[in-house]
Amino acid sequence: MIEYETKLRKWGNSIGLIIPKEDAKREGLRDDESVRAVIIPKKSLKVKDIFGKLKLKRSTEEIMRETDKELDSKFI
């Protein structure tokens, strides 16, 4: 699996990305081979965009009390 940050580049009427030859060789990729890419724009990784969307089964206060209790038992 290859994971790295790159910039998109204009390619005719399209936009493309480049996979460095060393990475392609290491993964055994060849010209005209189908691959799957997951595109995650950097701007969408802001905390304010995801804050409040995580649904917990327990309240934050309950989780914090449990964590405090576990930490106290390990260090006392």
PDB file of N, CA, C and O in Angstrom:
ATOM      1  N   MET A   1       0.852  -1.175   0.000  1.00  0.00           N
ATOM      2  CA  MET A   1       0.000   0.000   0.000  1.00  0.00           C
ATOM      3  C   MET A   1       0.899   1.239   0.000  1.00  0.00           C
ATOM      4  O   MET A   1       1.862   1.313   0.763  1.00  0.00           O
ATOM      5  N   ILE A   2       0.586   2.182  -0.836  1.00  0.00           N
ATOM      6  CA  ILE A   2       1.330   3.437  -0.915  1.00  0.00           C
ATOM      7  C   ILE A   2       0.472   4.530  -0.283  1.00  0.00           C
ATOM      8  O   ILE A   2      -0.706   4.679  -0.607  1.00  0.00           O
ATOM      9  N   GLU A   3       1.081   5.286   0.620  1.00  0.00           N
ATOM     10  CA  GLU A   3       0.374   6.425   1.203  1.00  0.00           C
ATOM     11  C   GLU A   3       1.337   7.598   1.279  1.00  0.00           C
ATOM     12  O   GLU A   3       2.396   7.503   1.899  1.00  0.00           O
ATOM     13  N   TYR A   4       0.971   8.690   0.655  1.00  0.00           N
ATOM     14  CA  TYR A   4       1.790   9.893   0.716  1.00  0.00           C
ATOM     15  C   TYR A   4       0.954  11.078   0.296  1.00  0.00           C
ATOM     16  O   TYR A   4      -0.146  10.920  -0.233  1.00  0.00           O
ATOM     17  N   GLU A   5       1.474  12.253   0.530  1.00  0.00           N
ATOM     18  CA  GLU A   5       0.788  13.486   0.167  1.00  0.00           C
ATOM     19  C   GLU A   5       1.370  14.001  -1.137  1.00  0.00           C
ATOM     20  O   GLU A   5       2.588  14.037  -1.311  1.00  0.00           O
ATOM     21  N   THR A   6       0.498  14.400  -2.052  1.00  0.00           N
ATOM     22  CA  THR A   6       0.945  14.909  -3.337  1.00  0.00           C
ATOM     23  C   THR A   6       0.005  16.009  -3.802  1.00  0.00           C
ATOM     24  O   THR A   6      -1.075  16.189  -3.239  1.00  0.00           O
ATOM     25  N   LYS A   7       0.409  16.735  -4.815  1.00  0.00           N
ATOM     26  CA  LYS A   7      -0.443  17.766  -5.401  1.00  0.00           C
ATOM     27  C   LYS A   7      -1.050  17.244  -6.686  1.00  0.00           C
ATOM     28  O   LYS A   7      -0.411  16.509  -7.439  1.00  0.00           O
ATOM     29  N   LEU A   8      -2.291  17.631  -6.926  1.00  0.00           N
ATOM     30  CA  LEU A   8      -2.940  17.290  -8.188  1.00  0.00           C
ATOM     31  C   LEU A   8      -2.383  18.200  -9.273  1.00  0.00           C
ATOM     32  O   LEU A   8      -2.028  19.350  -9.013  1.00  0.00           O
ATOM     33  N   ARG A   9      -2.310  17.676 -10.490  1.00  0.00           N
ATOM     34  CA  ARG A   9      -1.771  18.448 -11.608  1.00  0.00           C
ATOM     35  C   ARG A   9      -2.735  18.392 -12.802  1.00  0.00           C
ATOM     36  O   ARG A   9      -3.377  17.375 -13.065  1.00  0.00           O
ATOM     37  N   LYS A  10      -2.807  19.505 -13.498  1.00  0.00           N
ATOM     38  CA  LYS A  10      -3.643  19.559 -14.696  1.00  0.00           C
ATOM     39  C   LYS A  10      -3.038  18.653 -15.753  1.00  0.00           C
ATOM     40  O   LYS A  10      -1.828  18.673 -15.981  1.00  0.00           O
ATOM     41  N   TRP A  11      -3.882  17.858 -16.396  1.00  0.00           N
ATOM     42  CA  TRP A  11      -3.437  16.911 -17.410  1.00  0.00           C
ATOM     43  C   TRP A  11      -4.470  16.965 -18.541  1.00  0.00           C
ATOM     44  O   TRP A  11      -5.459  16.233 -18.514  1.00  0.00           O
ATOM     45  N   GLY A  12      -4.244  17.817 -19.516  1.00  0.00           N
ATOM     46  CA  GLY A  12      -5.241  18.027 -20.574  1.00  0.00           C
ATOM     47  C   GLY A  12      -6.482  18.657 -19.969  1.00  0.00           C
ATOM     48  O   GLY A  12      -6.395  19.700 -19.320  1.00  0.00           O
ATOM     49  N   ASN A  13      -7.644  18.031 -20.175  1.00  0.00           N
ATOM     50  CA  ASN A  13      -8.895  18.518 -19.598  1.00  0.00           C
ATOM     51  C   ASN A  13      -9.199  17.843 -18.262  1.00  0.00           C
ATOM     52  O   ASN A  13     -10.306  17.970 -17.739  1.00  0.00           O
ATOM     53  N   SER A  14      -8.233  17.137 -17.718  1.00  0.00           N
ATOM     54  CA  SER A  14      -8.422  16.405 -16.475  1.00  0.00           C
ATOM     55  C   SER A  14      -7.435  16.870 -15.413  1.00  0.00           C
ATOM     56  O   SER A  14      -6.593  17.734 -15.656  1.00  0.00           O
ATOM     57  N   ILE A  15      -7.558  16.279 -14.242  1.00  0.00           N
ATOM     58  CA  ILE A  15      -6.597  16.499 -13.163  1.00  0.00           C
ATOM     59  C   ILE A  15      -6.064  15.126 -12.781  1.00  0.00           C
ATOM     60  O   ILE A  15      -6.836  14.176 -12.649  1.00  0.00           O
ATOM     61  N   GLY A  16      -4.756  15.014 -12.605  1.00  0.00           N
ATOM     62  CA  GLY A  16      -4.161  13.721 -12.269  1.00  0.00           C
ATOM     63  C   GLY A  16      -3.187  13.838 -11.120  1.00  0.00           C
ATOM     64  O   GLY A  16      -2.850  14.936 -10.677  1.00  0.00           O
ATOM     65  N   LEU A  17      -2.745  12.704 -10.651  1.00  0.00           N
ATOM     66  CA  LEU A  17      -1.701  12.682  -9.644  1.00  0.00           C
ATOM     67  C   LEU A  17      -0.616  11.732 -10.096  1.00  0.00           C
ATOM     68  O   LEU A  17      -0.864  10.821 -10.885  1.00  0.00           O
ATOM     69  N   ILE A  18       0.576  11.945  -9.600  1.00  0.00           N
ATOM     70  CA  ILE A  18       1.737  11.164 -10.014  1.00  0.00           C
ATOM     71  C   ILE A  18       2.130  10.207  -8.898  1.00  0.00           C
ATOM     72  O   ILE A  18       2.218  10.605  -7.737  1.00  0.00           O
ATOM     73  N   ILE A  19       2.365   8.959  -9.245  1.00  0.00           N
ATOM     74  CA  ILE A  19       2.908   7.980  -8.309  1.00  0.00           C
ATOM     75  C   ILE A  19       4.395   7.865  -8.634  1.00  0.00           C
ATOM     76  O   ILE A  19       4.755   7.489  -9.750  1.00  0.00           O
ATOM     77  N   PRO A  20       5.259   8.184  -7.673  1.00  0.00           N
ATOM     78  CA  PRO A  20       6.699   8.092  -7.947  1.00  0.00           C
ATOM     79  C   PRO A  20       7.096   6.686  -8.398  1.00  0.00           C
ATOM     80  O   PRO A  20       6.591   5.688  -7.885  1.00  0.00           O
ATOM     81  N   LYS A  21       8.009   6.629  -9.366  1.00  0.00           N
ATOM     82  CA  LYS A  21       8.433   5.362  -9.963  1.00  0.00           C
ATOM     83  C   LYS A  21       8.916   4.371  -8.900  1.00  0.00           C
ATOM     84  O   LYS A  21       8.626   3.178  -8.985  1.00  0.00           O
ATOM     85  N   GLU A  22       9.658   4.870  -7.891  1.00  0.00           N
ATOM     86  CA  GLU A  22      10.177   3.982  -6.848  1.00  0.00           C
ATOM     87  C   GLU A  22       9.039   3.304  -6.076  1.00  0.00           C
ATOM     88  O   GLU A  22       9.109   2.115  -5.763  1.00  0.00           O
ATOM     89  N   ASP A  23       7.979   4.087  -5.772  1.00  0.00           N
ATOM     90  CA  ASP A  23       6.832   3.531  -5.047  1.00  0.00           C
ATOM     91  C   ASP A  23       6.079   2.517  -5.910  1.00  0.00           C
ATOM     92  O   ASP A  23       5.673   1.460  -5.427  1.00  0.00           O
ATOM     93  N   ALA A  24       5.897   2.850  -7.192  1.00  0.00           N
ATOM     94  CA  ALA A  24       5.195   1.943  -8.102  1.00  0.00           C
ATOM     95  C   ALA A  24       5.967   0.630  -8.248  1.00  0.00           C
ATOM     96  O   ALA A  24       5.377  -0.450  -8.252  1.00  0.00           O
ATOM     97  N   LYS A  25       7.277   0.736  -8.365  1.00  0.00           N
ATOM     98  CA  LYS A  25       8.114  -0.460  -8.507  1.00  0.00           C
ATOM     99  C   LYS A  25       8.041  -1.319  -7.243  1.00  0.00           C
ATOM    100  O   LYS A  25       7.904  -2.540  -7.318  1.00  0.00           O
ATOM    101  N   ARG A  26       8.135  -0.668  -6.085  1.00  0.00           N
ATOM    102  CA  ARG A  26       8.083  -1.392  -4.811  1.00  0.00           C
ATOM    103  C   ARG A  26       6.763  -2.154  -4.650  1.00  0.00           C
ATOM    104  O   ARG A  26       6.735  -3.240  -4.071  1.00  0.00           O
ATOM    105  N   GLU A  27       5.675  -1.580  -5.164  1.00  0.00           N
ATOM    106  CA  GLU A  27       4.360  -2.209  -5.054  1.00  0.00           C
ATOM    107  C   GLU A  27       4.038  -3.133  -6.235  1.00  0.00           C
ATOM    108  O   GLU A  27       2.986  -3.771  -6.255  1.00  0.00           O
ATOM    109  N   GLY A  28       4.929  -3.202  -7.200  1.00  0.00           N
ATOM    110  CA  GLY A  28       4.707  -4.071  -8.352  1.00  0.00           C
ATOM    111  C   GLY A  28       3.659  -3.538  -9.319  1.00  0.00           C
ATOM    112  O   GLY A  28       3.006  -4.319 -10.011  1.00  0.00           O
ATOM    113  N   LEU A  29       3.489  -2.231  -9.376  1.00  0.00           N
ATOM    114  CA  LEU A  29       2.505  -1.627 -10.278  1.00  0.00           C
ATOM    115  C   LEU A  29       3.106  -1.464 -11.670  1.00  0.00           C
ATOM    116  O   LEU A  29       4.289  -1.163 -11.825  1.00  0.00           O
ATOM    117  N   ARG A  30       2.267  -1.668 -12.668  1.00  0.00           N
ATOM    118  CA  ARG A  30       2.725  -1.540 -14.052  1.00  0.00           C
ATOM    119  C   ARG A  30       1.835  -0.573 -14.816  1.00  0.00           C
ATOM    120  O   ARG A  30       0.717  -0.272 -14.397  1.00  0.00           O
ATOM    121  N   ASP A  31       2.346  -0.094 -15.937  1.00  0.00           N
ATOM    122  CA  ASP A  31       1.593   0.792 -16.816  1.00  0.00           C
ATOM    123  C   ASP A  31       0.264   0.135 -17.205  1.00  0.00           C
ATOM    124  O   ASP A  31       0.223  -1.063 -17.486  1.00  0.00           O
ATOM    125  N   ASP A  32      -0.804   0.904 -17.220  1.00  0.00           N
ATOM    126  CA  ASP A  32      -2.141   0.470 -17.634  1.00  0.00           C
ATOM    127  C   ASP A  32      -2.793  -0.498 -16.634  1.00  0.00           C
ATOM    128  O   ASP A  32      -3.781  -1.149 -16.974  1.00  0.00           O
ATOM    129  N   GLU A  33      -2.263  -0.604 -15.418  1.00  0.00           N
ATOM    130  CA  GLU A  33      -2.858  -1.454 -14.393  1.00  0.00           C
ATOM    131  C   GLU A  33      -3.916  -0.660 -13.630  1.00  0.00           C
ATOM    132  O   GLU A  33      -3.718   0.525 -13.364  1.00  0.00           O
ATOM    133  N   SER A  34      -5.017  -1.280 -13.281  1.00  0.00           N
ATOM    134  CA  SER A  34      -6.057  -0.623 -12.492  1.00  0.00           C
ATOM    135  C   SER A  34      -5.658  -0.598 -11.028  1.00  0.00           C
ATOM    136  O   SER A  34      -5.159  -1.586 -10.489  1.00  0.00           O
ATOM    137  N   VAL A  35      -5.884   0.543 -10.392  1.00  0.00           N
ATOM    138  CA  VAL A  35      -5.616   0.698  -8.969  1.00  0.00           C
ATOM    139  C   VAL A  35      -6.792   1.423  -8.325  1.00  0.00           C
ATOM    140  O   VAL A  35      -7.635   1.994  -9.017  1.00  0.00           O
ATOM    141  N   ARG A  36      -6.842   1.396  -7.004  1.00  0.00           N
ATOM    142  CA  ARG A  36      -7.885   2.112  -6.275  1.00  0.00           C
ATOM    143  C   ARG A  36      -7.201   3.195  -5.459  1.00  0.00           C
ATOM    144  O   ARG A  36      -6.217   2.926  -4.770  1.00  0.00           O
ATOM    145  N   ALA A  37      -7.711   4.412  -5.529  1.00  0.00           N
ATOM    146  CA  ALA A  37      -7.136   5.530  -4.780  1.00  0.00           C
ATOM    147  C   ALA A  37      -8.205   6.119  -3.875  1.00  0.00           C
ATOM    148  O   ALA A  37      -9.361   6.252  -4.279  1.00  0.00           O
ATOM    149  N   VAL A  38      -7.832   6.467  -2.671  1.00  0.00           N
ATOM    150  CA  VAL A  38      -8.717   7.157  -1.741  1.00  0.00           C
ATOM    151  C   VAL A  38      -8.216   8.589  -1.652  1.00  0.00           C
ATOM    152  O   VAL A  38      -7.087   8.828  -1.224  1.00  0.00           O
ATOM    153  N   ILE A  39      -9.043   9.536  -2.052  1.00  0.00           N
ATOM    154  CA  ILE A  39      -8.655  10.934  -2.086  1.00  0.00           C
ATOM    155  C   ILE A  39      -9.284  11.646  -0.897  1.00  0.00           C
ATOM    156  O   ILE A  39     -10.506  11.665  -0.751  1.00  0.00           O
ATOM    157  N   ILE A  40      -8.437  12.235  -0.043  1.00  0.00           N
ATOM    158  CA  ILE A  40      -8.918  12.974   1.122  1.00  0.00           C
ATOM    159  C   ILE A  40      -8.327  14.374   1.052  1.00  0.00           C
ATOM    160  O   ILE A  40      -7.143  14.556   1.333  1.00  0.00           O
ATOM    161  N   PRO A  41      -9.130  15.365   0.683  1.00  0.00           N
ATOM    162  CA  PRO A  41      -8.603  16.728   0.614  1.00  0.00           C
ATOM    163  C   PRO A  41      -8.130  17.187   1.987  1.00  0.00           C
ATOM    164  O   PRO A  41      -8.797  16.933   2.990  1.00  0.00           O
ATOM    165  N   LYS A  42      -6.993  17.855   2.039  1.00  0.00           N
ATOM    166  CA  LYS A  42      -6.446  18.324   3.309  1.00  0.00           C
ATOM    167  C   LYS A  42      -7.421  19.239   4.029  1.00  0.00           C
ATOM    168  O   LYS A  42      -7.522  19.195   5.255  1.00  0.00           O
ATOM    169  N   LYS A  43      -8.130  20.057   3.289  1.00  0.00           N
ATOM    170  CA  LYS A  43      -9.025  21.031   3.927  1.00  0.00           C
ATOM    171  C   LYS A  43     -10.183  20.368   4.668  1.00  0.00           C
ATOM    172  O   LYS A  43     -10.797  21.003   5.527  1.00  0.00           O
ATOM    173  N   SER A  44     -10.501  19.101   4.359  1.00  0.00           N
ATOM    174  CA  SER A  44     -11.633  18.450   5.012  1.00  0.00           C
ATOM    175  C   SER A  44     -11.256  17.781   6.328  1.00  0.00           C
ATOM    176  O   SER A  44     -12.111  17.175   6.974  1.00  0.00           O
ATOM    177  N   LEU A  45      -9.999  17.877   6.737  1.00  0.00           N
ATOM    178  CA  LEU A  45      -9.555  17.211   7.948  1.00  0.00           C
ATOM    179  C   LEU A  45      -9.492  18.150   9.146  1.00  0.00           C
ATOM    180  O   LEU A  45      -8.659  17.961  10.032  1.00  0.00           O
ATOM    181  N   LYS A  46     -10.353  19.152   9.187  1.00  0.00           N
ATOM    182  CA  LYS A  46     -10.386  20.089  10.294  1.00  0.00           C
ATOM    183  C   LYS A  46     -11.289  19.541  11.400  1.00  0.00           C
ATOM    184  O   LYS A  46     -12.331  18.944  11.130  1.00  0.00           O
ATOM    185  N   VAL A  47     -10.876  19.751  12.627  1.00  0.00           N
ATOM    186  CA  VAL A  47     -11.641  19.261  13.770  1.00  0.00           C
ATOM    187  C   VAL A  47     -13.049  19.841  13.770  1.00  0.00           C
ATOM    188  O   VAL A  47     -14.007  19.141  14.098  1.00  0.00           O
ATOM    189  N   LYS A  48     -13.183  21.113  13.406  1.00  0.00           N
ATOM    190  CA  LYS A  48     -14.506  21.743  13.439  1.00  0.00           C
ATOM    191  C   LYS A  48     -15.487  21.066  12.477  1.00  0.00           C
ATOM    192  O   LYS A  48     -16.699  21.136  12.685  1.00  0.00           O
ATOM    193  N   ASP A  49     -14.977  20.408  11.421  1.00  0.00           N
ATOM    194  CA  ASP A  49     -15.844  19.723  10.473  1.00  0.00           C
ATOM    195  C   ASP A  49     -16.390  18.404  11.029  1.00  0.00           C
ATOM    196  O   ASP A  49     -17.474  17.967  10.642  1.00  0.00           O
ATOM    197  N   ILE A  50     -15.643  17.775  11.933  1.00  0.00           N
ATOM    198  CA  ILE A  50     -16.072  16.482  12.447  1.00  0.00           C
ATOM    199  C   ILE A  50     -16.539  16.545  13.897  1.00  0.00           C
ATOM    200  O   ILE A  50     -17.113  15.580  14.401  1.00  0.00           O
ATOM    201  N   PHE A  51     -16.303  17.664  14.574  1.00  0.00           N
ATOM    202  CA  PHE A  51     -16.668  17.792  15.975  1.00  0.00           C
ATOM    203  C   PHE A  51     -18.173  17.613  16.148  1.00  0.00           C
ATOM    204  O   PHE A  51     -18.974  18.218  15.436  1.00  0.00           O
ATOM    205  N   GLY A  52     -18.530  16.782  17.096  1.00  0.00           N
ATOM    206  CA  GLY A  52     -19.942  16.552  17.394  1.00  0.00           C
ATOM    207  C   GLY A  52     -20.592  15.486  16.543  1.00  0.00           C
ATOM    208  O   GLY A  52     -21.767  15.184  16.754  1.00  0.00           O
ATOM    209  N   LYS A  53     -19.889  14.902  15.596  1.00  0.00           N
ATOM    210  CA  LYS A  53     -20.476  13.886  14.726  1.00  0.00           C
ATOM    211  C   LYS A  53     -20.256  12.476  15.253  1.00  0.00           C
ATOM    212  O   LYS A  53     -20.886  11.529  14.783  1.00  0.00           O
ATOM    213  N   LEU A  54     -19.357  12.334  16.238  1.00  0.00           N
ATOM    214  CA  LEU A  54     -19.085  11.038  16.817  1.00  0.00           C
ATOM    215  C   LEU A  54     -20.170  10.722  17.834  1.00  0.00           C
ATOM    216  O   LEU A  54     -20.366  11.486  18.780  1.00  0.00           O
ATOM    217  N   LYS A  55     -20.869   9.626  17.662  1.00  0.00           N
ATOM    218  CA  LYS A  55     -21.940   9.226  18.560  1.00  0.00           C
ATOM    219  C   LYS A  55     -21.408   8.191  19.534  1.00  0.00           C
ATOM    220  O   LYS A  55     -21.048   7.082  19.140  1.00  0.00           O
ATOM    221  N   LEU A  56     -21.361   8.559  20.812  1.00  0.00           N
ATOM    222  CA  LEU A  56     -20.882   7.666  21.850  1.00  0.00           C
ATOM    223  C   LEU A  56     -22.055   6.985  22.543  1.00  0.00           C
ATOM    224  O   LEU A  56     -23.137   7.561  22.652  1.00  0.00           O
ATOM    225  N   LYS A  57     -21.840   5.758  23.012  1.00  0.00           N
ATOM    226  CA  LYS A  57     -22.889   5.032  23.719  1.00  0.00           C
ATOM    227  C   LYS A  57     -22.983   5.473  25.173  1.00  0.00           C
ATOM    228  O   LYS A  57     -24.001   5.269  25.835  1.00  0.00           O
ATOM    229  N   ARG A  58     -21.880   6.095  25.669  1.00  0.00           N
ATOM    230  CA  ARG A  58     -21.862   6.594  27.040  1.00  0.00           C
ATOM    231  C   ARG A  58     -21.503   8.070  27.019  1.00  0.00           C
ATOM    232  O   ARG A  58     -20.930   8.567  26.049  1.00  0.00           O
ATOM    233  N   SER A  59     -21.843   8.763  28.089  1.00  0.00           N
ATOM    234  CA  SER A  59     -21.529  10.187  28.147  1.00  0.00           C
ATOM    235  C   SER A  59     -20.023  10.385  28.319  1.00  0.00           C
ATOM    236  O   SER A  59     -19.317   9.499  28.801  1.00  0.00           O
ATOM    237  N   THR A  60     -19.555  11.546  27.923  1.00  0.00           N
ATOM    238  CA  THR A  60     -18.143  11.878  28.072  1.00  0.00           C
ATOM    239  C   THR A  60     -17.751  11.849  29.548  1.00  0.00           C
ATOM    240  O   THR A  60     -16.669  11.378  29.900  1.00  0.00           O
ATOM    241  N   GLU A  61     -18.617  12.345  30.390  1.00  0.00           N
ATOM    242  CA  GLU A  61     -18.346  12.356  31.833  1.00  0.00           C
ATOM    243  C   GLU A  61     -18.150  10.937  32.371  1.00  0.00           C
ATOM    244  O   GLU A  61     -17.250  10.692  33.173  1.00  0.00           O
ATOM    245  N   GLU A  62     -18.981  10.024  31.933  1.00  0.00           N
ATOM    246  CA  GLU A  62     -18.872   8.628  32.364  1.00  0.00           C
ATOM    247  C   GLU A  62     -17.550   8.007  31.893  1.00  0.00           C
ATOM    248  O   GLU A  62     -16.903   7.284  32.649  1.00  0.00           O
ATOM    249  N   ILE A  63     -17.157   8.282  30.670  1.00  0.00           N
ATOM    250  CA  ILE A  63     -15.898   7.768  30.125  1.00  0.00           C
ATOM    251  C   ILE A  63     -14.723   8.355  30.903  1.00  0.00           C
ATOM    252  O   ILE A  63     -13.780   7.631  31.224  1.00  0.00           O
ATOM    253  N   MET A  64     -14.762   9.650  31.211  1.00  0.00           N
ATOM    254  CA  MET A  64     -13.686  10.296  31.961  1.00  0.00           C
ATOM    255  C   MET A  64     -13.564   9.709  33.367  1.00  0.00           C
ATOM    256  O   MET A  64     -12.451   9.471  33.835  1.00  0.00           O
ATOM    257  N   ARG A  65     -14.692   9.469  34.051  1.00  0.00           N
ATOM    258  CA  ARG A  65     -14.649   8.860  35.389  1.00  0.00           C
ATOM    259  C   ARG A  65     -14.005   7.484  35.336  1.00  0.00           C
ATOM    260  O   ARG A  65     -13.188   7.145  36.192  1.00  0.00           O
ATOM    261  N   GLU A  66     -14.372   6.685  34.330  1.00  0.00           N
ATOM    262  CA  GLU A  66     -13.810   5.343  34.170  1.00  0.00           C
ATOM    263  C   GLU A  66     -12.300   5.411  33.907  1.00  0.00           C
ATOM    264  O   GLU A  66     -11.530   4.627  34.461  1.00  0.00           O
ATOM    265  N   THR A  67     -11.895   6.347  33.064  1.00  0.00           N
ATOM    266  CA  THR A  67     -10.467   6.517  32.759  1.00  0.00           C
ATOM    267  C   THR A  67      -9.699   6.928  34.011  1.00  0.00           C
ATOM    268  O   THR A  67      -8.629   6.387  34.289  1.00  0.00           O
ATOM    269  N   ASP A  68     -10.241   7.882  34.767  1.00  0.00           N
ATOM    270  CA  ASP A  68      -9.593   8.303  36.017  1.00  0.00           C
ATOM    271  C   ASP A  68      -9.451   7.137  36.978  1.00  0.00           C
ATOM    272  O   ASP A  68      -8.407   6.974  37.608  1.00  0.00           O
ATOM    273  N   LYS A  69     -10.483   6.331  37.094  1.00  0.00           N
ATOM    274  CA  LYS A  69     -10.466   5.181  37.996  1.00  0.00           C
ATOM    275  C   LYS A  69      -9.376   4.186  37.580  1.00  0.00           C
ATOM    276  O   LYS A  69      -8.645   3.673  38.427  1.00  0.00           O
ATOM    277  N   GLU A  70      -9.270   3.915  36.271  1.00  0.00           N
ATOM    278  CA  GLU A  70      -8.252   2.986  35.762  1.00  0.00           C
ATOM    279  C   GLU A  70      -6.841   3.536  35.997  1.00  0.00           C
ATOM    280  O   GLU A  70      -5.943   2.788  36.384  1.00  0.00           O
ATOM    281  N   LEU A  71      -6.645   4.824  35.768  1.00  0.00           N
ATOM    282  CA  LEU A  71      -5.328   5.434  35.978  1.00  0.00           C
ATOM    283  C   LEU A  71      -4.948   5.431  37.455  1.00  0.00           C
ATOM    284  O   LEU A  71      -3.794   5.169  37.793  1.00  0.00           O
ATOM    285  N   ASP A  72      -5.904   5.719  38.339  1.00  0.00           N
ATOM    286  CA  ASP A  72      -5.626   5.708  39.779  1.00  0.00           C
ATOM    287  C   ASP A  72      -5.184   4.341  40.242  1.00  0.00           C
ATOM    288  O   ASP A  72      -4.278   4.228  41.067  1.00  0.00           O
ATOM    289  N   SER A  73      -5.815   3.291  39.720  1.00  0.00           N
ATOM    290  CA  SER A  73      -5.469   1.934  40.148  1.00  0.00           C
ATOM    291  C   SER A  73      -4.078   1.522  39.648  1.00  0.00           C
ATOM    292  O   SER A  73      -3.440   0.665  40.259  1.00  0.00           O
ATOM    293  N   LYS A  74      -3.608   2.107  38.570  1.00  0.00           N
ATOM    294  CA  LYS A  74      -2.289   1.752  38.021  1.00  0.00           C
ATOM    295  C   LYS A  74      -1.155   2.490  38.701  1.00  0.00           C
ATOM    296  O   LYS A  74      -0.034   1.983  38.753  1.00  0.00           O
ATOM    297  N   PHE A  75      -1.424   3.683  39.227  1.00  0.00           N
ATOM    298  CA  PHE A  75      -0.355   4.491  39.778  1.00  0.00           C
ATOM    299  C   PHE A  75      -0.382   4.608  41.299  1.00  0.00           C
ATOM    300  O   PHE A  75       0.464   5.288  41.880  1.00  0.00           O
ATOM    301  N   ILE A  76      -1.328   3.964  41.941  1.00  0.00           N
ATOM    302  CA  ILE A  76      -1.388   4.022  43.425  1.00  0.00           C
ATOM    303  C   ILE A  76      -1.011   2.673  43.999  1.00  0.00           C
ATOM    304  O   ILE A  76      -0.996   2.504  45.218  1.00  0.00           O
TER     305      ILE A  76
END
